[in-house]
Amino acid sequence: MDLRPVASIFALSFLQCGGDDPAADGAEESQCGGTLEGLWVTKSEELARLEGISHVRNQLLIHSQEEDPVTDLSALRCLETVGTNFELYNTHETNLEDLSKLSSVGEDLLISGNRQLTNLTGLEALTNVTGLVRVSSNDSLVDLTGLNNLSTIGGTLGIHENASLSSLAGLEGVVSIGANVAIWRNPELPRCLIEEWAEGVQIGVESEITSFDDGNNAHDSACRE
């Protein structure tokens, strides 16, 4: 008896039901691997150029506009490295889960003006930023969860003007910062939490940690029971 037709029907049914088929599991991976020289995005439709892109050789600037806000970063699901600057400005995202593959930024990382962003979940693969890291003017940001595996910042760390930021959770893994640390105008962030975090961080020669006592971070009493 020839069982080949039966076997074929069974195989087709298995694939359609989403079984543990290695080819299906690797489908998303096979769509990644592309390289792009660089891109400046100001319209949401321009994000389509990043589909399947794993490496951007130079800078990637995503500057969302009020008249055409970026609300979906799924086109960045393959992104692993950015050669120079990576800027994320004024998007309407609440987290950064579509950046889960990003592991390295060659120069500066700027996350600014993303008013609905509550944390940085999605950046767990990021371990190194060669230049500065600036997190600013993200009104809903409550902590820095997502940066948990970031250990080295080559330049300055700037965290400022985040209206809801009350914790530095997410920065526990940072052990080395090449230049200054400036943490200021975060009205819900107690100064004592900044000082406690800074005790375990090595900063560059002739660099300093500034703005603890500028009157704009929350008072030390917020740390006391």
C-alpha positions as CSV (number, residue, x, y, z in Angstrom):
1,M,0.0,0.0,0.0
2,D,1.4,3.4,-1.0
3,L,1.3,5.7,2.1
4,R,2.9,8.7,0.4
5,P,-0.4,10.7,-0.1
6,V,-1.3,10.1,3.5
7,A,2.1,11.3,4.7
8,S,1.8,14.4,2.5
9,I,-1.6,15.3,3.9
10,F,-0.2,14.8,7.5
11,A,2.8,17.0,6.8
12,L,0.6,19.8,5.3
13,S,-1.8,19.6,8.3
14,F,1.2,19.8,10.7
15,L,2.5,23.0,9.1
16,Q,-0.9,24.7,9.0
17,C,-1.4,24.0,12.6
18,G,1.8,25.7,13.5
19,G,3.7,22.7,14.9
20,D,7.3,22.7,16.0
21,D,8.6,23.1,12.4
22,P,12.2,24.4,12.4
23,A,11.6,26.3,9.2
24,A,8.6,28.1,10.7
25,D,10.5,28.9,13.9
26,G,13.3,30.5,11.9
27,A,11.1,32.4,9.5
28,E,11.6,35.7,11.3
29,E,15.3,35.2,11.6
30,S,15.6,34.5,7.8
31,Q,14.0,37.8,7.1
32,C,16.7,39.7,9.0
33,G,20.3,40.3,8.1
34,G,20.0,43.4,5.9
35,T,22.3,46.4,6.0
36,L,21.5,50.1,5.5
37,E,23.9,53.0,5.2
38,G,21.9,55.4,7.4
39,L,18.4,56.9,7.7
40,W,16.6,59.9,9.1
41,V,12.9,59.2,9.6
42,T,10.4,62.1,9.9
43,K,7.3,60.3,8.6
44,S,5.9,57.0,9.9
45,E,5.7,55.5,6.4
46,E,9.5,55.8,6.1
47,L,10.0,53.2,8.8
48,A,9.2,50.5,6.2
49,R,12.8,50.9,4.9
50,L,14.0,49.3,8.1
51,E,12.1,46.1,7.6
52,G,14.6,43.2,7.7
53,I,17.5,45.6,8.5
54,S,19.9,44.2,11.2
55,H,22.8,46.7,10.8
56,V,22.7,50.5,10.2
57,R,26.3,51.5,9.3
58,N,25.9,55.2,10.3
59,Q,23.2,57.1,12.1
60,L,19.6,56.2,12.6
61,L,17.4,59.2,13.6
62,I,13.7,58.7,14.2
63,H,12.2,62.1,14.7
64,S,8.4,61.7,14.9
65,Q,6.3,64.6,13.9
66,E,3.0,65.7,15.7
67,E,1.1,65.7,12.4
68,D,2.3,62.1,11.6
69,P,3.4,60.5,14.8
70,V,5.3,57.2,14.9
71,T,3.1,54.7,16.8
72,D,4.6,51.4,15.7
73,L,8.3,50.5,15.7
74,S,7.8,46.9,14.5
75,A,9.9,47.6,11.4
76,L,12.9,47.7,13.8
77,R,12.5,44.1,15.0
78,C,15.6,42.9,13.2
79,L,17.9,45.8,14.3
80,E,21.1,44.7,16.1
81,T,23.6,47.5,15.6
82,V,23.8,51.2,14.8
83,G,27.2,52.4,13.7
84,T,27.0,56.0,15.0
85,N,24.0,57.8,16.6
86,F,20.6,56.4,17.4
87,E,17.9,58.9,18.3
88,L,14.3,58.2,19.2
89,Y,12.4,61.4,19.5
90,N,8.7,62.2,20.0
91,T,7.2,58.8,19.3
92,H,3.9,57.6,20.8
93,E,5.3,54.2,22.0
94,T,4.8,53.0,25.6
95,N,7.8,50.7,25.5
96,L,10.6,49.6,23.2
97,E,9.9,45.9,22.8
98,D,10.5,46.1,19.1
99,L,14.1,46.9,19.7
100,S,14.8,43.6,21.5
101,K,17.7,42.7,19.2
102,L,19.6,45.9,19.6
103,S,23.0,45.2,21.2
104,S,25.3,48.0,20.3
105,V,25.3,51.7,19.5
106,G,28.5,53.0,18.0
107,E,28.2,56.6,19.3
108,D,25.3,58.4,21.0
109,L,21.9,57.0,22.2
110,L,19.2,59.7,22.7
111,I,15.7,58.9,23.9
112,S,13.8,62.1,24.2
113,G,10.3,63.6,24.1
114,N,8.5,60.3,24.0
115,R,5.6,61.4,26.2
116,Q,3.9,58.0,26.5
117,L,7.0,55.9,27.2
118,T,6.7,54.4,30.7
119,N,9.9,52.4,30.7
120,L,12.7,51.2,28.4
121,T,11.6,47.5,28.2
122,G,12.9,46.0,25.0
123,L,16.5,47.3,25.3
124,E,17.7,44.3,27.4
125,A,20.1,43.1,24.7
126,L,22.0,46.5,24.7
127,T,25.3,46.1,26.5
128,N,27.4,48.9,25.2
129,V,27.0,52.5,24.0
130,T,30.3,54.0,22.9
131,G,29.2,57.7,23.2
132,L,26.7,59.4,25.5
133,V,23.4,58.2,26.7
134,R,20.7,60.8,27.2
135,V,17.2,60.1,28.4
136,S,15.2,63.4,28.6
137,S,11.7,64.9,28.5
138,N,9.9,61.6,28.6
139,D,6.9,62.7,30.7
140,S,5.5,59.2,31.6
141,L,8.8,57.4,32.2
142,V,8.8,56.0,35.7
143,D,12.1,54.0,35.7
144,L,14.8,52.8,33.3
145,T,13.9,49.1,33.3
146,G,15.2,47.7,30.0
147,L,18.8,49.0,30.4
148,N,19.5,46.2,32.8
149,N,22.4,44.7,30.8
150,L,24.0,48.0,29.8
151,S,27.4,47.9,31.5
152,T,29.5,50.5,29.7
153,I,28.8,54.1,28.6
154,G,31.7,55.6,26.8
155,G,30.6,59.3,27.1
156,T,28.3,61.2,29.3
157,L,25.1,59.9,31.0
158,G,22.4,62.5,31.0
159,I,19.0,61.9,32.7
160,H,16.9,65.1,32.9
161,E,13.4,66.6,32.8
162,N,11.6,63.3,33.1
163,A,8.5,64.4,35.0
164,S,7.5,61.0,36.4
165,L,10.9,59.4,36.9
166,S,11.0,58.1,40.5
167,S,13.6,55.3,40.3
168,L,16.9,54.5,38.5
169,A,15.9,50.8,38.3
170,G,17.5,49.4,35.2
171,L,20.9,51.1,35.7
172,E,22.2,48.5,38.2
173,G,24.5,46.9,35.6
174,V,26.3,50.1,34.7
175,V,29.9,49.9,36.1
176,S,31.8,52.3,33.8
177,I,31.0,55.8,32.4
178,G,33.7,57.5,30.4
179,A,32.6,61.1,31.0
180,N,30.2,63.1,33.3
181,V,27.0,62.1,34.8
182,A,24.2,64.8,34.9
183,I,21.0,63.9,36.5
184,W,18.7,66.9,37.1
185,R,15.2,68.3,36.9
186,N,13.5,64.9,37.6
187,P,11.1,66.2,40.3
188,E,10.0,62.7,41.5
189,L,13.5,61.2,41.7
190,P,15.1,61.5,45.2
191,R,18.7,62.7,45.4
192,C,19.6,59.9,47.8
193,L,18.7,57.3,45.2
194,I,21.0,58.9,42.7
195,E,23.9,59.0,45.3
196,E,23.3,55.4,46.3
197,W,23.5,54.3,42.6
198,A,26.6,56.4,41.9
199,E,28.6,54.7,44.7
200,G,29.0,51.6,42.5
201,V,29.9,53.4,39.2
202,Q,33.4,54.2,38.0
203,I,33.5,57.4,36.0
204,G,36.2,58.9,33.7
205,V,39.3,60.7,35.0
206,E,38.5,64.4,35.7
207,S,34.8,63.6,35.2
208,E,32.1,64.3,37.8
209,I,28.6,63.5,38.9
210,T,26.6,66.7,38.9
211,S,23.3,68.3,39.7
212,F,22.5,66.4,42.9
213,D,21.7,69.6,44.8
214,D,20.2,71.9,42.2
215,G,16.8,71.8,43.9
216,N,15.1,70.1,41.0
217,N,15.4,66.4,42.0
218,A,13.2,65.2,44.9
219,H,14.3,65.8,48.4
220,D,16.2,63.2,50.4
221,S,13.3,62.8,52.8
222,A,11.5,60.9,50.0
223,C,13.9,58.0,50.8
224,R,13.1,57.9,54.5
225,E,10.4,55.8,56.0
